[in-house]
Amino acid sequence: MKYLLILPLFAMVTSITACNSSSSSSGSAAANVPTETRVASCGPGSQPESGMQGRVSPEDHETGRAAAGFTCNTQLVGQYTVPNAIGTVGGFKVERYVDSSGNECAYYDSTLLFPSNVLDLNVGVNVLDMSDPTNPTLSTRLVTPAMDSPHESMVVAQQGGILAAVLGNPAFYPGIVDVYDISSDCLNPALQASAPVGFLGHESGISPDGKTFYSASPGTPTLTAVDLSVPFAPVPIWRGNYTSHGLSISDDGNRAYLSSGNGKGVLILDVSEIQARQPNPQVREIASITWPNQSIPQNAIPFTRDGKPYLLEIDEYSTNNPGEDSSVASHGEFVGAGRIIDISDETNPKIVSDLRLEVHEPENRAAIKDDPGASNITGGYAGHYCDIPTRVNPDIAACSMILSGLRIFDIRDPANPREVAYFNAPVQPRIITQPAPASNWAMSKPAFVPERKEIWYTDGYSGFYVVRVTNGAW
């Protein structure tokens, strides 16, 4: 690819000092394997699952039940989809932004693996006009290098009005970072920079004020902080020896919560010196936490409930050897799924509950291994992304759980979450069905419209969905 010719970043990044002082404590969850979250009670208008929580069985496909989709306390409001898709037409992130003029916009990356969307004429990040959520309308596509292949890195800083991504794929690409201003016209993002200032992109994080972008890779220890204070002149200001999948930054910018490699699970970093723009900033490890059924930690999001701080964490995929990131299996016994972590004492984080479905439990794995798509190495029954509508007293969490679709949990009592709704989109026929058979492939971080009780997400093989939570479940 032409982007691979842009190699000066290696010489530039190696000149950045990577200084990290380590004084962390480590913990682990209790040794018992958690049980699944309580099954949702589905109200009027629902089309519930026919059996095990989260399952789409071969019989569901054979009878046409899967083609109709499964709903529980949810209603389809609108969609932007690609019928009979050839490749993948939905990706890993959905973001919502309302600009200073009142325009309401959705952003989503349009592929699980670039360039599988080329033949669908769907390349880049799609910008949707959401003024009528029943009819999402394409405003434009962003096709700069990082937006063509952001992998899991597309992020929006709500306070800063910044949209950014780093060029990435499942391994890594040279870290070209694209920066857009969306503050005044979110329908037509204004490109500020496209520059090789990250390092081996895959995932990312951004401070809420939009001034610091973190380029991350779970396969290489190359976590890089990029200063976006002047959006048209991004500058790398720190690089650390950390393998990091997704990371979230605290509201004040002083903490980074890494879904980390090297068996650390979640790692809490003090990044206050980066936030303060101190010369030669030092980063300090505060604590880390692992859990017995850990697969691949994906992301950890901070929130408070009644003033008490927590993290919402989600793992992706499954493994036969919990805690070993390198041993991912197509249909392993152990699924990490999700969990809520108490960080009241950030030096000693503790898991207080789990977000899991029956299809994630070890005793059920053998029974569902022949379900369509269950044995595929890029999906199956597992978690991928979660998000919350607000970081202060969120009522719900929504998680994309691949074959199980979008799952919605009541987290008002963080120690006792319960599933209250789900939406597994109708299965659409595809021209190419390998390596994955026709099935749902929900892998995106969702976005929320609390005032309308809407959740936006994408399915990799069909596109973008607007779903409303019904029956008072939210």
N, C-alpha and C positions, 0 to 999 in steps of 0.2 A: 504494500500500500504506500501511497505517496507520503503519508504522514510519518512513516518509519524513517524517512530521509532526514527528519529534523532531529539531529542528535547532539547539538551543542549543549543541551541541558545537562548531560552527564558531567562535562567538565565544570559547568557552572555550579551544579548541586554539590559536587564533591568539595567545593571551596567553602561550603556552609558548615560551621562547627556543629557537631551533634553531641551536646553535653547533657548528660542525664545523671542526676544524683538519685540513688535508690535507697529509700528507707521505708519500704512498704511492709505491710503484714499480709499474710495470705490466709484464706479460710476455705472451707468446703461445706457443701450442704450435708444434711443428715444422710446416712448411708441408705435409707430406704428409698425405693423407687416410688415417686408420687403417683397417685391415682388420677384418673381423668376428672375433668370438670363436669359438674352436673349437667345432664342433658336439658336442652331448652324445652319449654312448654309452648307449643305452637298454637296461636290463636286463629281467628277467622281469616280466611283468604290465603292461608298457608298451603303449600304443597310439600309436606315434610318428607324426609328421608324414609326409606322403606325398612331400614334395619339398623345396623350398628352405627353409632354416632360418627358422622364424617365419611361414611362409606358410600361408594358408587359401584355396585356389584356388577358382574357380568350379566346377571339377569336384568338389571336395570337398563343396560344397553340393549339387550336382546328384545325386550318388550317395548322399547321406545320411551321408557320412563325417563332415562337420562337426557334424552333429546328435549324433553319438556322443562328440564331444570328442577331444582329443589329450592324451596323457600320456606322460611320460618319467621314470621313476624317481619317480613320485608316485602317490598314492592318495587318492581322496576319502574323508574321514572323516565329515563332516557338513555341513549347509548350512541356511541360513535364507533362503528365496527366495520370490519372488512369481510364481507361474505366470501365463503370458499377460499379462504386465505391459503396462499402457497407456502409462505414462511411464517415466522412469528411476527405479530403485529401489535403486541403489547409488551411492555418491559417491566422494570423493577421499581419505578417511582411514579407516584401521582402527587402533584402539588397544586394547591389552590392559592390564589392571590387576588385581592381586591385593591385596585390602584386608587390614587388620589382623586380621580374623576368618577369613581364608582363603578368602573368596569370590573366585571367578575370573570376571572380566567382560570382555566385548568391547563396544566403542563404534564405531559407524560412522554417518556421515552418509548419508542415504537418497535423495539425488538428485544428478544432475550439474548440474541447473539448476532451482531452485525457480521455480514450483510444479508442475513436470511430474509430481511424485509424488502430487499431491492426489487424483486419481481412483483411485489404488491404495490410498488410505487408509494411507499410509506416511510421513506428514509428520514431520519432526524427526530427531533423532539417536536411533537405536535402541540400547537397552541390553540386552545379551544375557547370560543366565546360562549360563556355560560349564562348569559342574560336570560335565556330560556332553558332551564335544565331539562325540559322534556325534548329539546332539540339542540344538543351541543353542535356547534358549527365551527369548522376549521377556519381559523383566522390566518395562520401562517405556519410554516415549518422552519425550525432552526437547523441548519445543515452545516454549521462550522464543525471542525474536526471533533471536538469533545462531544458535541451534541449529536453527531452521527453515531458515535459509539461510546456513550457515557457509562455503559454497563450499569453499575449500581450507584453511581456517583452524583446524579442530578439532585440538586438541593436548592431551596429557596430560603432566604433570610427575610422573615416577615417584617421585622423592624427596619432593616436596611433597604428593602426593595431590590434585592440582588438575586439573580438566578445564575448558578454556576455549575460546572461539571468538569471532570478531568477525563481525558481520553483513556478508555480502559476496556478490558475484556476479562474472561475468566482467569487468565494468568495475569498479564499486565501489558500495557502499552507505554511508550514514552509519554511523559506526563504533561501533555498540552492542556492548559486550563482555559476554558472559555468563560467569560464574565459578561453578563447582560444587566442593564438597568431596566427594571420593570415598574419602577415607582410611579411614573406619570402616565404610562400607556402600556398596560400589561398585555394588550392585544397585539402589540408590535414591539417586542423587546428590542432595546437598542444595544447593539454589540459594543462593549467597551474594550475588550482585549481578547486575543486568542494567542497565548504565549506558552513556551515550554518551561514553566516555572514550578510544576509539580514533579513527581518522580514515580514512574511505574504505576499508573493509576488502575484502580479497580472499584474502590469505594471512596467515601469522603465524609466530611462533617463541616459545618459552618457555624460560626458564632451568630446568635440572634441579631446582633447589630450589623451583620454583613461585612465586618471588617477583617475577619480572619477565616480563610478557607484551609481545610486540612485535606491533603491528598493522601490516600491510604491504600495499602495493599496487604491482603492476608497472607501472601506468599513470599513477600520480601520485607526485610526490616527497614522500611524507607518512609516512615511517616514524616510528612513535610507540611510545615505551616507557611501559608502564603498571605502576605499583607495585601488586603484589598481596600485599604483606606483611600487610596486613589485608584478607582476601579479601572481606569484606562492604563495604569502602570503597575500591575501586580508584581510583587517582589517576594521571593522566598526568604524567610527570616530565621528558619530553624529546621533542622532535620534530625530526627531521633531514631534510635535503633529499636523500633517497635514494629512488629507485624500486627496490623490492625485491619479487621473487616470494617463494619460500620462504626462510626463513633458519633456521639452526641455531645454538645457543648452546653454547659450550664448557662442560665440566663445572664449571669454576670460575666461569663467568658472565662472564669477562673478554674473550671474543672472540665476535664475531658473524660468521658466514660467510653472506654474502648471495649468492643467485643473482640477479644484478643486471640491471637494464635499462641503457640508455645504452651498449650495446655492451661493457660491462665484464666480462661472463661471470660469474666469481666474484670478489667483493670481500671482503677481510678487514678487519674493523673492530676497533679497540681500544675496547671499551665498559666498561672497568674502572671509570671514574668513575661510570657509571650503576649498575654493580653495587655500588659502595661507597657509593652514595647521597650523593655529593658535591653541594653546592649548585651550580646552573648547570653541570651536567656537560658536559665536552668529549669529543667522539668523534674519534678519529684514524684515518685511512685508512692501513693498513699496506701492502697490495699488492692487485693485481688480476691476473687471467689470462683470456685469451680463447683460442679455438681456431678453426682454419680452417672447420670445418663446423658452427659454432655455430648453433642455431636459437633456442629460447627457454629459457634456463636456468631450471630448476624448483626444485631444492633441492640443497644440498651438506651432507653429514653428516661430522663429524670422527670419526676412529677411529685407533687405533694398532695396529701389527702388529710384534711383537717390539721394542716400545719406540719405533718410528719413527712419526711422525704423518703421516696422510694425510687427504684428503677424498674421499668418494664423491659424485660429482655426476651429475645426470641432466638432460637437456634434454627438452622436449616438442615435439611436432609436427615440421613440416618447412618448408623454405624454399627458394626459388630463388636467394636472395642471402644466403649465409652471413654471420652477424654482424649482420644487419639485422633486429631484432625486429619492425619494422613491416611486413615483407614476407612474412608467413606465407602459405604456399600450401596448397591442399587436398592436393596431392600433389607437393610440391617435390622437387628432385633431392637436396637435402642434408638429412639427418636427424642431429640432434645426438646422440641416444641417450645413453650413459653413459660415464664416465671415472673413473679414479683419479688423484688429484693429490697429489704429494709436497709436504708443507709443512714439511719438516725445517728449511729456511730460510724462514720465513714471509714474508720480504721478497722472496723470489724463488721462488714456487711453480712446480712443473714437472709436466706431465702424464706419467705413466709407462705408462699402458695405457688401453684402451677396452673398454667393454661394449657390443658391437654384434652384430646378427644379419645374416644374408645379405640379408634384406629391407630393411635400412637402407643398403645400399651403393649408391652412385650408378649403377654399371654395371648394377644389377638393377632400378632403379626403373621403367623403361619397361615391363619385362616383367610387372610385377604391378599396373599402374595400373588394370586392369579387374577386379581381384578385388573381391568384395562389400565395400563399406565403405572401400576403399582411397582413393578420391578424396574422401571426406567431409571437410569442412573442420574438423570437430571431433574427428577421430580418425585413422584410417588406420594404417599401419605406422609406429609411432614410439614413443619412450619416453614415460613420464609421471612415475612415482614409483619410487624405490628405497628400501630400508632395510636395516639390518643387525641381527642379534639382540643384539649387544653392541658397545660402543665399544672394548672392549679385546680384541684378538686375535679378531676375528670370522672364522669359517671360510667363511661364505657371505654373499652379498648376494642379495636377491630384488627383482625389478623388475616392475612392471606395465607392459606394452608393448602396450596397447590391443588391436588385432586379434590380436596374437601371444600374448595371455594373460599368465600369470605365468611369468617366466623366472628361473632360479636359477643363480647363478654361484659357483664355488669361487674365493675371493680370498685364500687362504692365502699365495700368492705374488702380491703386488699388481702386480708388473710383468708377470705372465703369467696373468691370470684365464682361466677356461674355463667354458663352460656345462656344467652337470652334470644339470639336470633342468628340466622345465617342466610346466605344467598349463593347458590351454586348455579351458574348461568346455564341456559340451555346449550347442549352440545351441538356445535355446528359442523357440518361436513367439511373436510379439508381435502385438497388435491393431493398433498403429500402427508401421509400419516405416520411415517417412520422418521426418527426413532420412537416417536410417541404416537400411540393410537389416538383416535378422535376422543378427546376428553377435555375437561377443564384444566387450566394450567395457571391458577391464580398465584402470582408471585410478587405483586407490587405492594409497596407501602401505600396505604390508603390515605385519602384526605377527607375532611369533614366540613359540613355546613350545619352547625348546631341549630341555627334558627329554623331550618327546614327539616331537621333530623335526617339529613342526607349523608351518605358515604359514597365517595368516588374511588373506584379502583379499576385496574385493567386485568384482563385475562390474556395470556401470551398468544393464544391462537384465535382470538376474536376481536379484542380491542377494549374500548373504554365504556364503563357502566356507571350510571347514576342510580343509586339504590336508596330508597327511603325505609327507615325503620318504623314499623307500625305496631298497633295494639299496645301502645304504652311501654314497649320493651326498652326504650331509651328514655 
